[in-house]
Amino acid sequence: MRYPIDTIRAAIGVGMIIFLTSCGGGGGSIGPPPPAPPPPLPPPAAITVATERVFEQVSMLQPVAMLQAPGDTSRWFVVEQQGVVRVFPNMANVTNADVGVFADIRTRVVDGGERGLLGMAFHPDFGNGNFEVFLSYTRMSGMLESVINRFHSNTNGMTLDTSMDDIILTIPQIFENHNGGHIAFGPDGFLYCGWGDGGGSGDPNDRAQDTSNLLGTMTRIDVDGGMPYAIPMDNPFYTDPPILCSQGFGGGDCPEIFAHGFRNPWRWSFDRQTGELWVGDVGQNQWEEINRVMADGNYGWRCREGMHNHNMMGMGCGGGFMDPITEYDHGQGQSVTGGYVYRGSAIPELQGFYVYGDFGSGRIWAIPATSQEGAVGQELLVTAFDISSFAEDNDGELYVIDYGGGVHQLVDAP
Ligand SMILES: [Ca+2]
C-alpha cells in the first residue's frame, strides 16, 4: 500500500534529453591556441549527511509521526496509522519489552489508504499542569469524516484516557484521499491543522479555493479560549462574533482559515528559531512543492500546481498566488513529505537549512531557510525509505520515519 500518494503514476514522459553539441573538427587549422577556459566557480559548500538506523529493536506498524512531549527528552511517541500511539524510553538499546501503549483508538479510527490516525499534538503546557493531547484521525460517522479530538492523561502523562469524546472539529470527506491530518501548536500557542482538498483528482468540487469550507486550507484555532475553540483575532477572516466552521463549513468565509489553496499539506512544521511555517504540499501529476506559509496566503491549488498553471477555470484563479519556495517534478519523486528547518548541533553545515523528502523516491533534499520563491533544493541522499514523515527531537536533531517501520537519524558524514 502506497500511502500519501494517490497513485504512483506510470513513468511520466521524461524523455531523455540529448544535448547535441557540434564537434568542431578542428584538425589542421592554424592560429593561436584558444584561450584557457575560466576556472569553474567553486561549488556551494557541500553538505554531507548520512542516515543511521536507531531504535532498531522497536517494532512499529506503518508509523506516520514521531514526537517528544514538551520539555521531556526521555521518551518518544510513535503514531501508527492504525490508531495506536506507542511510547518508549529514548535510549539506544531500547527493545519491544520497553514499549508501552500511550493511546489506542483503533475502535474510533477508520484506516487504510490515506485514512487513519494521522496526527498528534501535545498541548504546549503538557506536563506543566496540563495533560491535554490532541489526536487527528478519520472515522465513519454516517460518512467518512476527519476529526480532531482532545483527550486527557489521568496518569501524569503515562497514558491517555481515550474514553471521553471532546471533539474540537469535524470535516466531512466525500473521497477517501487527501485528508491532510497533521496538527501542531505554533509558537503563538494556537493549534494549526492541515487539510487536503477533499480528494478526487483535480479538486473536482473546487474546494481549495473556496474559503467557505475548510478543505484545502491550513487552519489556526485557539483551543484554550472557548468551546470548542476561539478564533485568533488576527486570522484573515476573523469577524466579531466569528461564525465557526466547526463542521467543515459555515455561512461565509471560515474564520479558522490561516491560508488556503492547498492540495494535500501532509507534513509541515515551524522553524524553531524564526517561527516560520514550512509546508510540503503534495502535487498531482507533475509538481511537488514546498511553501513558506504566510497568513492569508493563497498557495494556488487547483489553479496552480507548483509554479505552473494547472486548471485556471473556477473560483480564485484570477491571480495573487504565492509561489512555492521550491518544487521538483515527478522525475525526482511523487509525493513530497515536508520536514524541518535544521537547528540542531550534530550537523554544523546543515544549520539553517530546511530538510524535506519524498515518499515515493526516498530522496532527501535541503534548501536554505532564507531562500526566496523558485529556489532549487540540494539533494542530500537517495534512500530506500518510504518517507512518511520527519521527526525533530527537543534538541533539534532530525529523524526520518520509514512507513515500512523504521526510524533513521540524520547524522554528519565526512
Ligand atoms: Ca501551490
Boltz pocket constraint, residues with backbone or C-beta under 6 A from the ligand:
constraints:
  - pocket:
      binder: B
      contacts: [[A, 261], [A, 281], [A, 289], [A, 299], [A, 300], [A, 301], [A, 304], [A, 305], [A, 306], [A, 322], [A, 324]]
      max_distance: 6.0
